[in-house]
Amino acid sequence: MNSGTWGRSVRISDRLGAAHQAEAEVRDGTDDDRELEQWHQSHLGNLAYLAIFVVVTLVTVLAFVPVWLLVQAQRALEHLGGLFSRQGRQRGRFRD
């Protein structure tokens, strides 16, 4: 960025800062305005925390549910294998 552009950007940001200050001075600064602004800020923070919570929950579910399903399937196969092996042993005993 050349020095001319830098100077213009500084002047623009100074003007914006002055505009915000002038706007703040024009407003009454009543308690209602401050309360409303704080309410908006707190709700934006709450929404940000909620969004982060949702993302973390989705990542956790997508990471662990498939693993849990595989473990359940493995347990079911072991259980079925145990049933078939018991039945085979019992049939063999009756034949002897």
Secondary structure, DSSP 8 states (H G I E B T S, - for coil): --HHHHHHHHHHHHHHHHHHHHHHHHS---HHHHHHHHHHHHHHHHHHHHHHHHHHHHHHHHHHHHHHHHHHHHHHHHHHHHHHHHHHHHHHHHH-
